[in-house]
Amino acid sequence: MVVRGRLWRLADPMLTDAHRQALVDALMDARRDVAAARRIRDDVAEDHAHAAIERIKRELGERGPVWWHDGAPDLNRHMARNTPYARWFEDQAGDETPR
């Protein structure tokens, strides 16, 4: 996925829909926990919430070891224009789909 010109790794497509949705729900809860901890300035609770986000994103396959097995490099967070996908990204410039 490309957001503002940067490549982002998607969730592992081998996850079942139910498991992926449960993880996404837990991720949203953890993000709300970060916001709540910040509102009350609870650094310990915020740290725990950030740790939960990291764990969940790894379970989703968005971080950590890659879930694909074709030898393609992990270009997560790289600017698309600086990767082997640069030409593809340039070709999408006329596409109205958000990147």
N, CA and C atoms as a LAMMPS dump frame, in Angstrom:
ITEM: TIMESTEP
0
ITEM: NUMBER OF ATOMS
297
ITEM: BOX BOUNDS ff ff ff
-5.0000000000000000e+02 5.0000000000000000e+02
-5.0000000000000000e+02 5.0000000000000000e+02
-5.0000000000000000e+02 5.0000000000000000e+02
ITEM: ATOMS id mol type element x y z
1 1 1 N 0.857 -1.158 0
2 1 2 C 0 0 0
3 1 3 C 0.908 1.228 0
4 2 1 N 0.473 2.283 -0.648
5 2 2 C 1.244 3.523 -0.683
6 2 3 C 0.411 4.63 -0.054
7 3 1 N 0.999 5.314 0.912
8 3 2 C 0.361 6.455 1.565
9 3 3 C 1.33 7.618 1.501
10 4 1 N 0.883 8.705 0.872
11 4 2 C 1.715 9.907 0.704
12 4 3 C 3.1 9.547 0.168
13 5 1 N 3.119 8.651 -0.816
14 5 2 C 4.353 8.297 -1.491
15 5 3 C 5.2 7.254 -0.792
16 6 1 N 4.764 6.782 0.359
17 6 2 C 5.547 5.826 1.141
18 6 3 C 4.88 4.457 1.106
19 7 1 N 5.705 3.409 0.924
20 7 2 C 5.197 2.042 0.915
21 7 3 C 4.934 1.576 2.348
22 8 1 N 3.796 0.915 2.532
23 8 2 C 3.451 0.341 3.831
24 8 3 C 3.059 -1.114 3.628
25 9 1 N 3.555 -1.972 4.484
26 9 2 C 3.247 -3.39 4.406
27 9 3 C 1.816 -3.638 4.872
28 10 1 N 1.105 -4.465 4.133
29 10 2 C -0.253 -4.838 4.505
30 10 3 C -0.237 -6.063 5.408
31 11 1 N -1.388 -6.379 5.979
32 11 2 C -1.511 -7.559 6.835
33 11 3 C -1.3 -8.828 6.013
34 12 1 N -0.871 -9.855 6.687
35 12 2 C -0.641 -11.158 6.075
36 12 3 C -1.957 -11.689 5.494
37 13 1 N -2.022 -11.917 4.2
38 13 2 C -3.275 -12.384 3.594
39 13 3 C -3.636 -13.815 3.995
40 14 1 N -2.724 -14.532 4.644
41 14 2 C -3.023 -15.891 5.091
42 14 3 C -3.807 -15.908 6.4
43 15 1 N -3.935 -14.757 7.064
44 15 2 C -4.753 -14.688 8.271
45 15 3 C -6.21 -14.892 7.888
46 16 1 N -6.948 -15.595 8.707
47 16 2 C -8.385 -15.725 8.433
48 16 3 C -9.029 -14.36 8.626
49 17 1 N -10.145 -14.137 7.974
50 17 2 C -10.844 -12.857 8.123
51 17 3 C -11.194 -12.596 9.587
52 18 1 N -11.64 -13.632 10.284
53 18 2 C -12.042 -13.463 11.68
54 18 3 C -10.845 -13.098 12.559
55 19 1 N -9.716 -13.762 12.345
56 19 2 C -8.522 -13.474 13.148
57 19 3 C -8.002 -12.08 12.84
58 20 1 N -7.946 -11.733 11.545
59 20 2 C -7.492 -10.396 11.166
60 20 3 C -8.391 -9.342 11.795
61 21 1 N -9.702 -9.534 11.736
62 21 2 C -10.626 -8.55 12.3
63 21 3 C -10.462 -8.43 13.807
64 22 1 N -10.246 -9.553 14.483
65 22 2 C -10.022 -9.51 15.929
66 22 3 C -8.76 -8.708 16.251
67 23 1 N -7.715 -8.897 15.451
68 23 2 C -6.484 -8.138 15.656
69 23 3 C -6.689 -6.656 15.374
70 24 1 N -7.416 -6.331 14.313
71 24 2 C -7.689 -4.92 13.991
72 24 3 C -8.506 -4.284 15.114
73 25 1 N -9.484 -5.009 15.633
74 25 2 C -10.279 -4.481 16.753
75 25 3 C -9.389 -4.219 17.965
76 26 1 N -8.482 -5.158 18.26
77 26 2 C -7.562 -4.988 19.384
78 26 3 C -6.616 -3.811 19.13
79 27 1 N -6.196 -3.636 17.881
80 27 2 C -5.332 -2.516 17.528
81 27 3 C -6.035 -1.186 17.774
82 28 1 N -7.275 -1.098 17.373
83 28 2 C -8.03 0.139 17.59
84 28 3 C -8.203 0.413 19.085
85 29 1 N -8.455 -0.642 19.861
86 29 2 C -8.551 -0.479 21.32
87 29 3 C -7.236 0.05 21.887
88 30 1 N -6.126 -0.521 21.436
89 30 2 C -4.815 -0.081 21.935
90 30 3 C -4.542 1.365 21.553
91 31 1 N -4.947 1.756 20.361
92 31 2 C -4.752 3.16 19.953
93 31 3 C -5.597 4.097 20.807
94 32 1 N -6.812 3.66 21.139
95 32 2 C -7.638 4.471 22.049
96 32 3 C -6.998 4.535 23.434
97 33 1 N -6.374 3.433 23.858
98 33 2 C -5.691 3.413 25.159
99 33 3 C -4.528 4.399 25.184
100 34 1 N -3.816 4.533 24.071
101 34 2 C -2.741 5.53 23.983
102 34 3 C -3.323 6.921 24.201
103 35 1 N -4.399 7.221 23.496
104 35 2 C -5.014 8.55 23.613
105 35 3 C -5.491 8.816 25.043
106 36 1 N -6.119 7.811 25.641
107 36 2 C -6.62 7.978 27.008
108 36 3 C -5.459 8.2 27.98
109 37 1 N -4.38 7.456 27.816
110 37 2 C -3.223 7.611 28.699
111 37 3 C -2.594 8.996 28.537
112 38 1 N -2.561 9.464 27.314
113 38 2 C -1.998 10.804 27.08
114 38 3 C -2.855 11.881 27.738
115 39 1 N -4.182 11.699 27.655
116 39 2 C -5.073 12.709 28.261
117 39 3 C -4.827 12.854 29.756
118 40 1 N -4.537 11.728 30.418
119 40 2 C -4.325 11.794 31.867
120 40 3 C -2.841 11.802 32.237
121 41 1 N -2.011 11.874 31.213
122 41 2 C -0.546 11.94 31.387
123 41 3 C -0.003 10.756 32.187
124 42 1 N -0.471 9.558 31.823
125 42 2 C -0.025 8.321 32.471
126 42 3 C 0.993 7.644 31.555
127 43 1 N 2.268 7.919 31.799
128 43 2 C 3.331 7.404 30.938
129 43 3 C 3.408 5.88 30.941
130 44 1 N 3.152 5.267 32.077
131 44 2 C 3.216 3.804 32.17
132 44 3 C 2.105 3.18 31.322
133 45 1 N 0.904 3.699 31.44
134 45 2 C -0.212 3.174 30.643
135 45 3 C 0.032 3.413 29.156
136 46 1 N 0.601 4.567 28.821
137 46 2 C 0.903 4.849 27.415
138 46 3 C 1.949 3.871 26.881
139 47 1 N 2.979 3.599 27.674
140 47 2 C 3.997 2.63 27.256
141 47 3 C 3.391 1.249 27.026
142 48 1 N 2.496 0.835 27.912
143 48 2 C 1.828 -0.463 27.754
144 48 3 C 0.983 -0.491 26.484
145 49 1 N 0.292 0.588 26.213
146 49 2 C -0.546 0.655 25.016
147 49 3 C 0.309 0.613 23.754
148 50 1 N 1.432 1.324 23.746
149 50 2 C 2.337 1.289 22.596
150 50 3 C 2.903 -0.121 22.398
151 51 1 N 3.226 -0.798 23.493
152 51 2 C 3.727 -2.17 23.403
153 51 3 C 2.658 -3.084 22.808
154 52 1 N 1.408 -2.868 23.19
155 52 2 C 0.309 -3.669 22.633
156 52 3 C 0.182 -3.419 21.136
157 53 1 N 0.309 -2.175 20.714
158 53 2 C 0.235 -1.842 19.288
159 53 3 C 1.341 -2.565 18.525
160 54 1 N 2.544 -2.53 19.048
161 54 2 C 3.67 -3.206 18.388
162 54 3 C 3.407 -4.706 18.271
163 55 1 N 2.949 -5.327 19.349
164 55 2 C 2.675 -6.767 19.348
165 55 3 C 1.602 -7.117 18.324
166 56 1 N 0.539 -6.333 18.289
167 56 2 C -0.571 -6.601 17.37
168 56 3 C -0.132 -6.403 15.921
169 57 1 N 0.62 -5.341 15.652
170 57 2 C 1.082 -5.108 14.283
171 57 3 C 1.994 -6.245 13.819
172 58 1 N 2.779 -6.804 14.722
173 58 2 C 3.602 -7.962 14.375
174 58 3 C 2.72 -9.178 14.09
175 59 1 N 1.686 -9.368 14.902
176 59 2 C 0.765 -10.485 14.666
177 59 3 C 0.045 -10.327 13.328
178 60 1 N -0.275 -9.108 12.972
179 60 2 C -0.914 -8.852 11.681
180 60 3 C 0.044 -9.077 10.512
181 61 1 N 1.331 -9.02 10.783
182 61 2 C 2.325 -9.157 9.724
183 61 3 C 2.746 -7.831 9.129
184 62 1 N 2.304 -6.73 9.735
185 62 2 C 2.651 -5.407 9.238
186 62 3 C 4.048 -4.989 9.675
187 63 1 N 4.584 -5.648 10.68
188 63 2 C 5.94 -5.397 11.169
189 63 3 C 6.586 -6.745 11.46
190 64 1 N 7.885 -6.713 11.683
191 64 2 C 8.589 -7.938 12.029
192 64 3 C 8.946 -8.753 10.803
193 65 1 N 9.137 -10.054 10.989
194 65 2 C 9.518 -10.91 9.865
195 65 3 C 8.486 -10.839 8.738
196 66 1 N 8.966 -10.9 7.508
197 66 2 C 8.051 -10.834 6.366
198 66 3 C 7.221 -12.103 6.288
199 67 1 N 6.032 -11.989 5.722
200 67 2 C 5.14 -13.142 5.596
201 67 3 C 5.187 -13.752 4.204
202 68 1 N 5.895 -13.122 3.283
203 68 2 C 5.978 -13.664 1.932
204 68 3 C 7.251 -14.496 1.8
205 69 1 N 7.263 -15.371 0.806
206 69 2 C 8.364 -16.325 0.674
207 69 3 C 9.002 -16.301 -0.71
208 70 1 N 8.843 -15.192 -1.433
209 70 2 C 9.394 -15.14 -2.792
210 70 3 C 10.745 -14.43 -2.865
211 71 1 N 11.285 -14.063 -1.713
212 71 2 C 12.587 -13.419 -1.684
213 71 3 C 12.557 -11.914 -1.914
214 72 1 N 11.377 -11.347 -2.152
215 72 2 C 11.279 -9.897 -2.361
216 72 3 C 11.686 -9.171 -1.074
217 73 1 N 12.385 -8.043 -1.214
218 73 2 C 12.828 -7.317 -0.023
219 73 3 C 11.652 -6.655 0.701
220 74 1 N 11.867 -6.389 1.964
221 74 2 C 10.876 -5.669 2.764
222 74 3 C 11.158 -4.177 2.596
223 75 1 N 10.312 -3.499 1.858
224 75 2 C 10.501 -2.075 1.59
225 75 3 C 9.524 -1.225 2.397
226 76 1 N 9.03 -1.781 3.487
227 76 2 C 8.106 -1.073 4.357
228 76 3 C 8.701 0.266 4.786
229 77 1 N 7.911 1.298 4.638
230 77 2 C 8.239 2.667 5.038
231 77 3 C 9.215 3.373 4.096
232 78 1 N 9.598 2.737 3.004
233 78 2 C 10.463 3.391 2.021
234 78 3 C 9.615 4.273 1.105
235 79 1 N 10.208 5.349 0.631
236 79 2 C 9.533 6.172 -0.367
237 79 3 C 9.476 5.36 -1.657
238 80 1 N 8.292 5.251 -2.242
239 80 2 C 8.105 4.432 -3.44
240 80 3 C 9.049 4.862 -4.566
241 81 1 N 9.302 6.143 -4.687
242 81 2 C 10.148 6.645 -5.773
243 81 3 C 11.597 6.179 -5.657
244 82 1 N 11.984 5.677 -4.477
245 82 2 C 13.355 5.216 -4.246
246 82 3 C 13.46 3.695 -4.219
247 83 1 N 12.48 3.014 -4.771
248 83 2 C 12.451 1.551 -4.735
249 83 3 C 12.316 1.002 -6.156
250 84 1 N 12.403 -0.312 -6.307
251 84 2 C 12.168 -0.906 -7.62
252 84 3 C 10.742 -0.66 -8.139
253 85 1 N 9.845 -0.177 -7.279
254 85 2 C 8.466 0.115 -7.682
255 85 3 C 8.292 1.544 -8.192
256 86 1 N 9.376 2.283 -8.356
257 86 2 C 9.305 3.693 -8.741
258 86 3 C 8.526 3.9 -10.036
259 87 1 N 8.834 3.11 -11.065
260 87 2 C 8.14 3.281 -12.353
261 87 3 C 6.643 2.992 -12.193
262 88 1 N 6.303 1.912 -11.494
263 88 2 C 4.892 1.589 -11.235
264 88 3 C 4.218 2.756 -10.513
265 89 1 N 4.889 3.302 -9.5
266 89 2 C 4.322 4.403 -8.726
267 89 3 C 4.093 5.622 -9.609
268 90 1 N 5.047 5.941 -10.469
269 90 2 C 4.895 7.069 -11.394
270 90 3 C 3.707 6.837 -12.327
271 91 1 N 3.539 5.596 -12.789
272 91 2 C 2.426 5.278 -13.682
273 91 3 C 1.064 5.439 -13.007
274 92 1 N 1.038 5.402 -11.674
275 92 2 C -0.215 5.547 -10.936
276 92 3 C -0.615 7.007 -10.755
277 93 1 N 0.243 7.933 -11.158
278 93 2 C 0.017 9.353 -10.908
279 93 3 C -1.339 9.838 -11.446
280 94 1 N -1.797 9.28 -12.546
281 94 2 C -3.1 9.682 -13.088
282 94 3 C -4.263 8.953 -12.47
283 95 1 N -3.976 7.944 -11.639
284 95 2 C -5.015 7.159 -10.99
285 95 3 C -5.671 8.004 -9.891
286 96 1 N -6.983 7.965 -9.797
287 96 2 C -7.694 8.743 -8.803
288 96 3 C -7.771 8.042 -7.452
289 97 1 N -7.278 6.822 -7.384
290 97 2 C -7.316 6.07 -6.135
291 97 3 C -6.31 6.662 -5.164
292 98 1 N -6.716 6.875 -3.89
293 98 2 C -5.758 7.416 -2.915
294 98 3 C -4.574 6.47 -2.75
295 99 1 N -3.391 7.063 -2.623
296 99 2 C -2.18 6.277 -2.412
297 99 3 C -1.649 6.643 -1.087
